């Protein structure tokens, strides 16, 4: 896929893309509530492959969560924007400026209508299999896997294969 061959920066939504979109609120004995999220380990491994292949990575999410902060630190993401509500496009513009990357060399993967403004601005817009129809309509590619279940892994493999970098990315594991 030609669009995938030009990706230098991969940006992702979180809820519904890196997770299955379910929000788990766990009540604690003191009356407080803790939010829990489940992330796919293969998505995380793929982000490591992408980073080592020279692709920058980031998240843009409307909600703020300590679980997302922790996961982003573990994955050593270049850009982390949380708690934006409907203001995702402002974060996107900041990232473009900081990354010195043209929008046509950016891939964004989303799942809902809040992602449409960014999907319309990037060179490689992607929606997960379980995305809303409006988001899918803006996508150049729709993953076979659903959000939180390997969609990012599928996308990273597609990008790295299109760039001729997949074999090198996994070579150390095949030796």
C-alpha positions in Angstrom: 0.0 0.0 0.0 1.5 3.3 -1.2 0.3 5.4 1.7 1.8 3.1 4.3 5.2 3.3 2.6 5.4 7.0 3.5 4.5 6.9 7.2 7.1 8.5 9.5 4.7 9.1 12.4 2.0 6.9 13.8 -0.6 8.5 16.0 -3.3 6.6 17.8 -6.5 7.1 19.7 -6.7 5.1 22.9 -10.2 4.0 23.9 -11.5 1.7 21.2 -8.1 1.5 19.4 -5.4 0.5 22.0 -8.2 -0.9 24.2 -11.5 -2.5 23.3 -13.3 0.7 24.4 -14.7 -0.6 27.6 -14.2 1.6 30.7 -13.8 -0.4 33.9 -14.4 1.5 37.1 -13.3 -0.6 40.1 -14.7 0.6 43.5 -12.2 0.6 46.3 -12.9 -0.1 50.0 -12.4 3.6 50.8 -15.1 4.7 48.4 -12.8 5.9 45.7 -12.9 4.4 42.2 -10.0 3.2 40.1 -10.1 3.1 36.3 -8.7 0.0 34.7 -7.8 -0.6 31.0 -6.7 -3.7 29.2 -4.0 -3.2 26.5 -3.0 -5.8 23.9 0.6 -7.0 24.4 1.1 -7.7 20.7 0.1 -4.0 20.0 2.8 -3.0 22.4 5.4 -5.3 20.8 4.5 -3.8 17.4 5.1 -0.3 18.7 8.6 -1.4 19.8 9.2 -2.7 16.3 8.0 0.6 14.7 10.1 2.7 17.1 13.2 0.7 16.3 12.5 1.0 12.6 12.5 4.8 12.9 8.8 5.6 13.1 7.7 8.1 15.8 4.7 7.2 17.9 2.1 9.1 19.8 -1.4 9.0 21.3 -4.1 11.6 21.2 -7.0 10.8 23.5 -10.0 12.7 24.8 -9.9 11.1 28.2 -7.1 11.3 30.8 -6.1 8.1 32.6 -3.2 7.1 34.9 -3.3 3.7 33.1 -2.6 5.4 29.7 0.2 7.5 31.3 1.8 4.3 32.5 1.4 2.4 29.2 2.8 5.4 27.2 5.9 5.5 29.5 6.4 1.7 29.1 6.2 2.0 25.3 8.4 5.2 25.3 6.0 7.1 23.1 7.2 10.3 21.5 3.9 12.2 22.0 1.2 11.8 24.7 -1.8 14.0 24.7 -4.6 13.1 27.1 -7.7 14.7 28.5 -8.5 16.7 25.4 -12.2 16.1 25.1 -13.2 17.3 21.6 -9.9 19.3 21.1 -7.9 16.5 19.4 -7.1 18.6 16.4 -5.2 21.2 18.5 -2.9 18.4 19.8 -2.5 17.1 16.2 -1.3 20.5 15.0 1.1 20.7 18.0 2.5 17.3 17.2 3.0 18.2 13.5 4.9 21.2 14.4 7.1 19.4 17.0 7.7 16.4 14.9 8.6 18.5 11.8 6.6 16.0 9.9 4.2 16.7 7.0 0.6 15.5 7.5 0.9 13.3 4.4 3.6 11.3 6.2 1.4 10.7 9.2 -0.9 7.7 9.9 -3.7 8.1 12.4 -5.8 5.2 13.7 -9.2 5.9 15.2 -12.6 4.4 15.9 -15.2 7.1 16.4 -16.5 10.5 15.1 -14.2 12.4 17.4 -11.3 11.1 15.3 -12.7 12.3 12.0 -11.0 15.7 12.0 -7.6 14.1 12.3 -8.5 11.2 9.9 -9.3 13.9 7.3 -5.9 15.6 7.7 -3.4 12.7 7.5 -1.9 10.9 4.6 -2.8 7.4 5.9 -6.1 7.5 7.8 -7.0 4.1 9.4 -10.0 2.8 11.3 -10.3 -0.3 13.4 -12.7 -3.1 12.4 -15.2 -2.1 15.1 -15.1 1.6 14.3 -18.2 3.6 13.8 -19.3 3.8 10.1 -18.5 7.5 9.9 -14.9 6.9 10.9 -14.6 4.0 8.5 -15.9 6.2 5.7 -12.8 8.5 6.2 -10.3 5.7 6.3 -8.0 4.5 3.5 -7.6 1.2 5.4 -9.8 -0.6 7.9 -8.1 -3.2 10.0 -9.4 -6.8 10.2 -8.7 -6.8 14.0 -10.8 -4.8 16.4 -9.5 -2.2 18.8 -7.7 -3.6 21.7 -7.3 -6.9 19.9 -4.3 -6.5 17.7 -5.5 -3.7 15.3 -2.3 -1.7 16.0 -0.1 -4.8 15.5 -1.8 -5.4 12.1 -1.3 -1.8 11.1 2.4 -1.7 12.2 3.1 -4.9 10.2 1.4 -3.3 7.2 3.5 -0.2 7.4 6.8 -1.9 8.0 6.2 -4.4 5.2 5.3 -1.5 2.8 8.5 0.2 3.8 10.6 -3.0 3.4 11.5 -2.9 7.1 9.5 -5.8 8.6 12.1 -8.6 8.2 14.8 -6.4 9.9 12.4 -5.4 12.7 11.9 -9.0 13.7 15.3 -10.5 12.7 16.7 -10.7 16.2 13.8 -13.0 17.2 14.3 -15.3 14.3 18.0 -16.0 14.7 
